[in-house]
Amino acid sequence: MGFTRLGPSLLFGVSLAGSMILLALAMKHLPVGTAYAVWVGIGAAGAAIAAAFLYQEPVSLLRAMFLVLLIGSIIGLKWTA
């Protein structure tokens, strides 16, 4: 598919720019490793949750538990920074 449609491509570009800006702002207050780990973790958890809702990917109990663990780890990293 790629970037063949203008609307989704623009939404992606704006979202990417916003994400980078927010990461840069977070790095003013958090160590780089923590900020990056939180940024990646939010993206990974968000993608998994979105796929479950948008594409009806199956969510087993074990997968849900690991998503909760991932989100808990993100929160823990932020609290301990």
FENMO-V468752 format. One record per pair of residues at least 6 apart in sequence whose C-alpha atoms are under 7 Angstrom apart, sorted by the first residue. I is the first residue (numbers start at 1). J is the second residue. Records with the same first field share a line. If there is no record, write none. Layout:
I: J, J
This chain:
3: 9
23: 35, 39
26: 35
27: 35
30: 81
34: 77, 81
38: 74
41: 70, 74
45: 67
51: 57
52: 58, 59
